[in-house]
Amino acid sequence: MGEDVFVSGLVVMAVIYVALFLLAWLGPRIRKRRAEGTALDSTDLFLAGRSLPLWMAIFTMTATWVGGGYLAGTAEAVFDIERGQGWAQAGWGYALSLVFGGIIYAKKMREMNYTTMLDPFEQKYGWNQTVFLYLFALMGEILWTGAAMAAMGAAFSTILGISMSTSIIITAAITIAYTMLSGLWAVAYTDVLQLCMVIVFLTMAVFVGMKVVGGWEHMWMNYNESFGDKGSGFIVGYFAPLKNFSSPNIKDWPWTWMDYGLLYIFGGIPWHCYFQRVLGSKSGNVARYMSIGAGVVAFIMVIPPTLLAIIGFNYDWAANGIDPPGNPALILPYVLRYCVPAIIGALGLGAVAAAVMSSVDSSILSASSMFTWNIFKRSKKQAPSDAKLKRVLRTTIVVSGTAATIIALQVKSVYALWYLNCDLVYITLFPALTAALFYKKSNRFGIYAGIFVALLLRALGGLPEFDLPPIFDYGMAYENPETGSVSTLFPFRTFAMVCGLLTIMLVSRLTQKMDPAKPLRKFDLANERNNN
């Protein structure tokens, strides 16, 4: 079916890329000139002038989370017979991260008038400690961006017939260009279009694909019969591993599932690509409602890739003379390439590419904003001019985007590093941010001690991403009968995070005389650019 998808896909991709670039270039400038008759300033680049309307904020927040990794990763887990729907945790995990972030963190951060996620760190712990914490945030943004581009490059090189490096370089170049030119306004404008494409085109593919495999009832029954507890019930299937608490077999216990679930929920909060939208909102209430609303939409958006993966599972590949994907990670582009008509598949692939771009632009802008505001600007005795800040921000966008592109081209090492880095963000930045905002006595000694304890406990659990066995199995060792590798089923990531947070609180309290805690202060927006 659809031998012209190769050509159709390339044409659709080219049209989408041009449309996104023009929208990002013209949209913010037309809006700014109509409103004030002036060019974009640094506040527009950093935070869209702190004037993102609620509807646009919800769109850009959702599009940032519902990226290519979100869509392809969900489809991969649902399709993989070894995991199934119960291990498609990113959808509900990241959705809940937005909800909890909105309820607990968003309003407070926005009402303090911060410019980046690092501002409360700088107030509480000092500039040197902020630079230290920035390294974890930077690794998160760059490796996450590289992994997203690598996943897209691998899929499109297989489906469209163009080389992986060509796909990655073209996507990166266009994304870097429009992000550099218009900052957060460009990201917000393009996110609206990108999310609409994902919703419309993937939904079209779902309805057409279901007819191809015999309809909803047939495909769902076949999937459930094949996966058993791993896919029972459309909604409850995402939480199927919780049924295994009564299992006598330790390898079926859901502790690891819960560990990763909590990592997605709370580890999804301390990212500046999240707080950039929070801080760009018009008010604290808008920030809160935006985050919660985006969480609801993000959970809904897990449905299309789930159904497309089930369609792929039911599709008779042999009868159509097609070899099924050898790697479950390719199931989403395979379904769009072979299981639906050519034009719908091409539009769906274009939507996936747009989703990747919506995550990439947000991530490189976030990394660059933190460097420009918290590292470069704060290192100067005299406040840099607005023009200087814009030049530094744009230069850093190019540098960080290029770094992520280089990592993406080294595809063999990206995924293990990405999973490890998610752990690092969870066990270091989440406790540090929580303590800075909500524990008045937190100080520098507490932060260093907490991070040391968290990293130590995390290391004791081993590095399964690198096939390194645990040093201490916490009494829940599991040996894989096929590979012989040993891991621990104990939720050591969450354990490390909680112990790190408690250590921050305890050490901070004990060292108050040596290092009195500094209070948080609200920034004066009128003097925001001159505040050092």
N, C-alpha and C positions, 0 to 999 in steps of 0.2 A: 504494500500500500504506500503510495506517495513517494515514488522515487525522486520527485522534484522537491522534496523537503530540504535537501541540501541547498539548492538555489533559493528556494522560498525562505529558508531560515536565514541565509546570508543577507537577502534583501531586507527582510523584516528587521534584523539586527542593525543593519546600516541605517534604516529609517529611524529606528528608536534612538540610536546613539546621536544622530544629528538633532532629533527633536529635543532630547534631553539637554544637549549642549546649548541650543538656542534658547530654551526655556530658562536654563540656569543663568545665561548671560543677559537676556533681555528683561526677564520678569522682575528681578530685584531693582534694576535701574529705572524701569518705567514706574514702579511703585514709589521709589524714593523721590524721583523728580516730580511726580504728581503731588506728593505729600509736602515736600520741602524745597524742591528745586535745587538740591545739592547732590554731590557724589556720595558714594558709600563711605562711611568712616569705620574706624576700628571696632566700634560697638556693634555696627551692623555685621561685620565679618565674624566677630566672636559670638554674638548673642542675638542677631537679627533685631538689633535696637531694643531688646527686651519688649517686643510688641507682637509676638506670635499670637494670633487669635486662637481660641480654643480648638476650633475645628481643624485648623492647619497643624496645631501642636499635636493633636491626636494622630493625624495622618503621618506626620514625620516621625513621631515616636514609634508608632506601629511598624512603619516601613523599615526603620533602623533595626528593629528586633526580628522582623519577618524577612530575613535576608536569604541568600542562596543556601547557606549552611542550615538554616532553620528548615527550609522547604526540602532540600535534598536529604538532610539528616533524618527528618521525620519519615520520609518515604523509605529510606534505607532500612531503618529499624523495623518498620511495619512489614516490609517485604522479606526481611532476613528470617529464615526459618529458625535460626538459633536464638533470636531475640523476640520478635513479634511486637504487637502493638503496645504491650506493657512496658517496653523499653524505649518507646518514643516519648521521652521525658521532656525534651526541649520545649515543646509546645506549651504544656500546662505549667512547666517550671518557670519559663521566662514570663509567661502571662502573670503568674503569681508574683514574680519579682517586681513587675510594674505595679501591681495592686498594693503590695506591701510597701514598695518605695513611695507610692503616692500617699498612703495613709500615714507613714511614719516619718519619711525624710523630705519629701518634695516641698511641702509648705514651709518648713523651717528653713531650708536652704534658700528658697526664693525670697522669703521675708528678710533674710540677713543681707540680701543684695550682693551675694557672692558673684564672682565672674567665672570661676572654675571650681571643680570639686576639691582642688588642693588648697583653697583659701582657708577653710577651717583648720587644716593641718598647719598652715603657716602661722595662724594666730595662736594656736595651742602649743605647738612644738618647736616653732622657729624655722628659719629658712633652710638651714643645713639638713634638718630632718625631713623637710618637704622635698628637697632634692632626692634624698634617699627613697622616700615613698614614691616619688615620681617615676623612678626606675621600674617599679613593679607595674605602675599604670602604663608606662610606655611599652614595656614588653607585652602587656596584654593587648593593647591596641594594634601594635605592629604585627605580632604573630597571628592575631585573630584576622586581621586584614589579609595577610599572606595566605592563610588557610582558606579563606573564602574565595580568593582569586584562583588558588590552585585547584580547588574543587570544581570551580566553573571551567577552568582551562582543560582539566582532564575530561569532563563530560562533553564539552563542545568539540574537543579534538576528536573524540570518538564518534559523535553524532554528525557534526557538520563537515568533518573531513579536513579542517584546517589544523595547523599545528598548535599544540598547547601553548607554546611560547608566544605565538602570534596573537592568539586569543587573549592571553593575559596582558600582553604589552599594549594592545589597542584599548582594552577596557581600562587599564590603569591610566593611560595617557589622557583619555577623554575625561575620566573622573577627576584626575589631578587638576586638569586645566580648568574645568568649571568650578571646582571647589576653591582653587586659588583665586579666581577672578571675583567671586561673589560671596564666599564664606557660607555662613549658616542660612542666609536667605536662599542661596542657590540650592543648598541641600534640602531645605524645606519645600521649595517649589518643585524640585524634581521628585522628592519623596511622594508628593500628592499624586503625580502622574504614575510613578512606579507602582505604588500600592494599588491604584485603580486598575492598572494592567494586570497585576497579579490576581486580583479578585475576579475580574471579568474573564480573562483568557483562560485561567486554570479552571474556573467554574464551567466554562464552555467545554473544555476538554473532559471534565468529569462526566457531564451529561451525555456527551457523545460516546465516551469510552464505556460507560455502563451499558449502553445499548449494544455495543460490539461484543461484550462478554456475557450477554444474556440477562441483564437487568440487575437491580439492587438485591432482590431476595436471593437469586441464584448465587451471585458472586460472594455475598456476605455469608451464606450458609456454607459454601465450599471453603472459604477462608477460615471460619470458625472450626469446622471439622478437621482441617489440616493443622491448625495451630493450637487447638484445645484451650487450656487456661491462658495461653499467651495472647489470645485475641477474643475473649468472650465478652460480647456486648460492646456496642459502639463507643459509649462514653466510659462505662466501667472497665472496658478493656485496657484503657490507659493505666489503670491501677490494679491490674490483674495480679502482679507479684505479691500484693498484700495478702492474697489467699494462702500463701505458702508458709505462714507462721506455724501452722500445725504440721508441716512436713517433717518426718523423721530424718530426712536427708539434709545435712547441713548445707550442701551446695545450693539448695533451693530456698534457703532463708533469704528474706528480702532486705537484709541490712545494707548490702551494697547498693541496691536500688534506692533505698531511702537516703543513703549518703549522697549519691549523685543528684537525687531530687532536691535535697536541701542546698547542694552546691549551686544548682541552677537558680533556685529561688533567691537565696541571699547573696550568692556570688554574682548574680546578675545585677545587683544594685550599685556597687562601687565602681562604676564606669563613667567616665566623663561624657561619653556619647549619650548617656542617659541624662546626666545632670545638665548638659548643655541645653537641652530642650526645656528642662525644668527652669533653669535660670533665664532662658529666653522668653518665658511666658510673661503675660501682662501682670500677673499678681500671684500671690501664694495660693489663693483658692483655685485660680485657673491651672496652676501647676499641679495641684492635687487632683482635680477632676480630670485633667489631661492624662495623668499617669494611670489612674484607675480605668478611665475609658479606653486607653490604649491597651491595657491588660485584657479587658473584655474582648476587644477586637482581635488581639493577638491569639487568644484561645480559640476564637472562631476560625482563625486562619490556619489552624492545624488540620482542619477538616479536608481541604482540597488535596494536599499531598498524601494524607492518609488514604483517601479514596482512590487516588491515582495509583498508589502502591498496590492496593487490593485489586484494582483492575489489571495491573501488570502481573499479579500472582495468578489471576484467572485466565489470562490471555493464552491462547494455544499457539505458542511460538513455533513449534514444529510444523503444525498444519499450515502455517503461513510462510514456511521456508526461511525462518529467521532464527538465528542462534540467540537464546536468552542472554541477558547480561551476565558475564562471569563474575562481576563484582556487584553486590547489592547496592553500592553507592551510586551506580549508574541507572537504577531503575526509573527514576523520574524522567531524565532525558530520553531513555529508551521508550517509555510509554508515549511521550509526546512525539517521538520520531516515527514509531511504528504502529501504535494502537489507535490512532485517530487520523482523520483526513489531513492532508498536507498543510493546508493553510492554517488550520486550528493548531496543529503541532508546531508550526513555525511561530505563531503568535504566542503559544505557551512557552517556547524556548526563549523568545524575546522577553517575556515576563520574568523568567528566571534570571536572565542576564540583568534586567533592570533591578531585580531584587538584590543581586550581588552588588551592583553599583550603589544602591541605597545604603548598604552597610559599609562599603569601602569608603565612600565620601564622608560619612559620619565619623568613622574611626580615624582617618588621617587628619581631619579637622580637629578632632578632640585632642589627639596627641600634640598637634602643633599649637593649639590654643593654650594648653597647659604650659608648654615650654616658653611661649612668647610672654605670657602674663606672669607666671610664677617663677620662672628661671631667668629669662633675659631681663624683663622689666624690673624685677625685684633686685637684681644684681647691680643695678645702676644707682649711683648716688643721686643723680638728677633724673627726673622722670623723662623718658624718651618722648619725642613728639608723636602725634597721632600717625603722621606719615611714616615715621620710623617703625612703629609697631606694625603697621600694615605690611611694610616691606619684609620685616622679620617673619611675620606670620605666613606670608605667601612663600617665602623662601623655605621655611620649615615644612610647609605642606608638600613642596616638591621633594624635599629630602626624605621625609617620612614615607611619602607615597612610593618613592623609588626604592627605599629600603624594604618595604612590604612586597614590592614587585620582585625584587631579587630573591626574597625568601620564598615567594610563590613559585618561582622557577626551580627551586630546590625541593620539589614536591615530596621526595622520599622521607624527608626529615620533618616536614611541617606538622603532621598530625600528632605525633607523640609530643612535640614541643607545645602544641596548642593545648592539649589536654592537661599537661603538666602546668602550664601557665595559668589555666583556669583555676587549678588548685591553689596556686600562689596568690592570685587575686582574692580568692575566697578566704584564705587563712591569714592574710596580711592586711589588705586594704579594708575589708569589711569590719573587722574588729577596730582598726584604727579610726575609721570614719565614725562608727557608732560611739566609741569612747569620746572622740573629739566633740561630737554634737550633744551627747546626753550624759556624760560623766564629767562633772565640773572639775574634779580633782585630777584628771588625766594629765600627765606631763611627759617629758622626754624620756626619763628613766623607764617609765611604765611602757612606753611604746617600744623601745629597744628590747626590753625584757620580754614583752608579749610576743613580738615577732620572732625572737630567738626560740622561745618555748614552742611556738606554733610550727616553725620550720623543723625543729628537732623531732617533734612528735609526728609530723608529716613524713619525714625521712625514715623514721622507724617502720612505717607501714610499707616501705618499699616503693619501687617505681615500676608498676606493671606496664606502663607505656614503653619502658625501655627493657622489659623482661628482667628487671632486678627484683629478686625475692625480698620479702620483708625481713628486717633485722629482728623485729619483735612482732609476732603474729597476733598478739592480744588474745590468745587462746582460741582463735577462730581460723586456723590454717586450712587451706584447701589446695589440694594438688590436682591439677588438670590431668585426667587420665590419658589424654591424647598427646599432650606436649610434655608432660612431666613438670611443668612450671608450677611454682608454689606462690600463692597469694594469700591475703587475709580477707575474710568476709566482714571483719569488724569495720564499722563506719569511722575509720581513723581520720578522714579529712574533716568531718564535722567535729570530732573529738578534739583535733588539733586547733580548730577555729575557736571552739568554746574555751579551751584551756588558755589560748592566747588572750582572749578577751578578759577572762578572770585574772590572768597575770597582770595585764595592764592596770586593772582596777586595784589590785592588791599592792603592787610595787609603787604605783602612783601615790597611794595613800601613805605608804611607809616612807616615802622620800619627799614629802611635802616641804620639809624644812630646808632640804638641800636645793630643791627646784620647785618653788611655789607654782601652782597651776595658774595659767594665764586665762583670762576670761575671753569669751567670744565677743566680738563687737560687730555691730551692724554697719555696713559700708554706706557712706553718703553718696548717693548716685550723682549728685550735682558735681562732686569732686572725684568721681570714679577714676577718671583717666590720670589724675595726678596723685592718686593715693599710693604710697609706697610702704 
